[in-house]
Amino acid sequence: METGSKPTAVYGRAASLWAVAFAALHFYWALGGDRGLSVSAGEALAAERPQWFVVFGLWGVGLLCLAATLPAWLLTRPRPGGVPGLLIGSAGWGIGILLLTRGIGIEVLLLADTSGDVVSVSPEQRAWSLALWNPWFALGGLAFGLAALRYGKPHHDKVGSCAPT
């Protein structure tokens, strides 16, 4: 069976799509787009756009998301032996854990309102983070984690036999 049609490859493709979508969004913001930026980064950063924020928070994060498409794609391919296979699987797990931690961790912090007066988070920014941004980070983490989990494992075809990956 061809790699692209393997049921296990769907997780790697989902992870890749997630990474491309988030890269595109950050590049849109870096190039001056503003739709959704204020509820993601906050009113002050969206309005002022300090250079450090544009360079690291928008271009940098966009490039990291774009770079994550490589391990996501490699997780859809047959697993090479030795160190390369271990590195690809580890990259998938690492990205998955990072995204899940970000999505769930921020969700918990916002729900618990742990920042108090230390951090200014507008009610609109909080609502959008809880309802939109954090669940997407968690879904991206799940996609990468499931791709890493299934990486190199055999799958069952329609007649029930086990075929090697």
N, C-alpha and C positions, 0 to 999 in steps of 0.2 A: 504494500500500500504506500502511496506517495506521502511524503512528510506533511505537505500542506493539508492533506485530508484527514490526518490523525486527529481523533477526538482530544488527545492530550495537548495538541498544538493550539487549541482554542484559547487556553489560558495565557500562553505567550503572546498570541495575537492581541488579546484583550489588554495585556500589560503594555504592549507596544502602542496600541491606539491611545491608551490613557496617557502615556508619556508624550506622544506627539501632540495630543490635544492640549496638555498643560504647557508644553513648550510653545505652541502657537499662541496661546493666551498670554504668556509672559512676553513674547516678542511683540505682540500687538500693543501691550502696555508700554514696553520699552521704546517703541516707535512713536509713542504719543497718544495712543488710544486710552480712553478713560472709562469706558463702560465696565462697571463692576469693580474697578480698582479701589474706589473709596470704601466699599463694603468689605473688600478683602484686606487691604493694607491700612485702612483708616483715613479719615478726612485729611489730616495734616500731611501725611506722606503723599497722598494722591494729589493734593493741591500744590505742595512745595516741590515735590520730586527732587530731593537732594541728589547730588551726583552719586554718592555712595549707594543710595537706594536703587537708582537706575542701573548702575554698573553691576552690583552684587545681587540685589533683590529681584531685578527684572531680567537683565541679560544673563547674569550668572545662573540663576535658577532655570531660565529657559534653556541654556546650554547643558546644564545637568540633566534636565528632563530629556533633551534630545539625545544626550549620551546614553541614557537609560534604555533607549530603543535598541541598542546593540545587544546587551544581554537578554532583553526580552525576545528579540528575534532568534538569538542563539539557543534560547530555551525551547524553541519549536523544532530545532534540528536534532539529528541523532547525537547522542552524547559521545564526545571523544574520550578516549581513555586517559588515565593519568592526571597530571596537574591541570591541563586545559579544562577538562570536564569538571574537576573540582572547583576551579576558579569561576567558571560560568555558573554552576549551581550556587556557589557561595555569593556571587554577585546578585543573583535572583533573590536569595534569602535575605541578604543585607538590605536591598532596596525595599523588599516587602515589609521587613520589620521596621525600617525607618518610616515608611509611609503609614503603616498601621499605628505606630507610636505617635506620629504627628497627628493623624486623624482622630484617634481615640483619646490621646492625651489632652489635646486642646479642647475636645468636646467635654471631657470630664472637668477640666479647669474652668471652662466657661459655665458649665452647669452648676459647679460648686461655688462660683463667684469668688475664687481665691485671691484675685488681684486687689480687691477692695478699692482704695483710692490711689494705689501705686501706679496702675496702668489705666489709661483712659480708653475704654472701649464703648463706643456708642451703642445704644439699644439696636439700631439698624445693623451695625456691623456684627454685633453678637448674634442677632437672629439669622443673618445670612450665613455666618460661620457655622452655627448649629444646624441649620436646615440644608445648606448647600455645600459649602467648601469641605467641611470635615468628613461628611459621608463619602465624598468623592476621593479624598485621600485614603480613607479606609478601603474603599473599593479597589483603588489602585494597589494598595498593599496586599489585598486578598488575591488580586490577579497575579502579581509577581510571586507571592507565596505559593499559590496553587501551581503556577508554572514551574517553580523550583521543585516543588513536591513531586510533580509528575515527570520531571525531567529525566529522560533516559529509561523510564519504566515501560514495560510492554503494555499494550492495550488489547482489548478484546474486539475482534471484528464482529460483523453481524451474525455469523454462524456460531459464535461462541468460542472459537479457538483463540489461543493466545499467539499473537504475532510479535516478533522482536522489533524494537525501535531502531 
